[in-house]
């Protein structure tokens, strides 16, 4: 894959529930996370051939993330972002991604809290 590729595949608003938080009461409940991913992927081969095997399988990416999040417990959304970035880069061969992890119910008088990271494959 071309590392200078400007094409992107996006998954927006992926909503999941998991055990996350640093406080003891948070370790006993499921809380909502919302993920937005932007992944570099050369879409030209698939676009020219209409061949699904040349696409980044966003369904498989979503399912992999969902299974991972729902199977683990976390304290920090920063950790969620790092682990998801590592997983997507390793499993799907994405060379660059930006991920936003939101925890909308973290602060009572705020609409949302989130972290955004960008990572590249080594």
C-alpha positions in Angstrom: 0.0 0.0 0.0 1.2 3.5 -0.8 2.1 5.2 2.4 1.5 8.6 0.9 -2.0 7.7 0.0 -4.6 10.5 0.6 -7.6 8.1 0.4 -9.4 7.4 3.6 -12.0 4.9 4.9 -14.1 6.2 7.8 -16.1 4.5 10.5 -18.1 7.1 12.5 -20.2 6.8 15.6 -19.3 3.2 16.4 -21.1 2.9 19.7 -20.1 0.3 22.2 -20.6 -0.5 25.9 -17.7 -1.7 28.1 -16.4 -1.5 31.7 -14.2 1.6 31.8 -13.1 4.0 34.5 -10.8 4.6 37.3 -13.3 4.8 40.1 -14.5 1.7 41.9 -18.2 2.3 41.0 -17.2 2.5 37.3 -15.7 -1.0 37.5 -19.1 -2.5 38.2 -21.1 -1.0 35.3 -20.9 -0.8 31.5 -20.5 2.7 30.0 -20.9 4.0 26.5 -18.0 4.7 24.2 -18.3 6.2 20.8 -15.4 5.6 18.3 -14.7 7.5 15.1 -11.9 6.1 12.9 -10.2 7.5 9.8 -7.9 5.1 8.1 -5.5 5.5 5.2 -6.3 3.1 2.5 -5.7 3.1 -1.3 -9.3 2.9 -2.6 -8.2 3.3 -6.2 -7.8 -0.4 -7.0 -11.2 -1.3 -5.7 -12.7 1.8 -7.3 -11.3 0.9 -10.7 -12.2 -2.8 -10.6 -15.4 -2.9 -8.4 -13.6 -5.8 -6.6 -14.6 -6.0 -2.9 -11.5 -8.0 -2.1 -9.4 -4.9 -2.7 -11.3 -2.8 -0.1 -10.6 -2.2 3.5 -13.3 -4.4 5.1 -14.9 -1.8 7.3 -17.4 -4.4 8.6 -14.5 -6.7 9.7 -12.8 -3.7 11.3 -15.9 -2.7 13.2 -16.6 -6.3 14.3 -13.0 -6.7 15.5 -13.1 -3.5 17.5 -16.5 -4.4 19.0 -15.3 -7.8 20.1 -12.1 -6.4 21.6 -13.9 -3.6 23.5 -16.6 -5.8 24.8 -14.1 -8.5 25.9 -11.9 -6.2 28.0 -12.0 -3.7 30.8 -10.2 -0.4 30.8 -9.4 2.5 33.1 -8.7 5.2 30.5 -10.0 6.2 27.1 -6.4 6.9 26.2 -5.7 3.2 26.6 -8.7 2.2 24.5 -7.4 4.5 21.7 -3.9 3.1 21.8 -5.0 -0.6 21.9 -7.5 -0.1 19.0 -4.9 1.7 16.9 -2.4 -1.1 17.5 -5.1 -3.7 16.7 -6.3 -2.1 13.4 -2.7 -1.4 12.2 -1.6 -5.0 12.9 -4.6 -6.9 11.8 -5.7 -5.0 8.7 -2.4 -3.5 7.4 -3.5 0.1 7.8 -0.5 2.4 7.5 -2.0 5.4 9.2 -5.1 6.1 11.3 -6.8 8.7 13.4 -9.1 7.5 16.2 -11.4 9.5 18.4 -12.7 7.8 21.5 -15.5 9.6 23.2 -17.0 8.9 26.7 -20.1 11.0 26.5 -21.4 10.4 30.1 -18.0 11.0 31.8 -18.8 14.5 33.1 -22.4 15.4 34.1 -22.3 19.0 32.8 -20.4 18.3 29.6 -21.8 16.9 26.4 -18.7 14.8 25.8 -15.1 14.0 26.7 -12.8 12.5 24.1 -9.2 11.8 23.1 -7.9 11.8 19.5 -4.7 10.1 18.5 -3.0 9.5 15.2 -0.7 6.6 14.7 1.3 5.1 11.8 2.6 1.6 11.2 6.2 1.1 12.2 
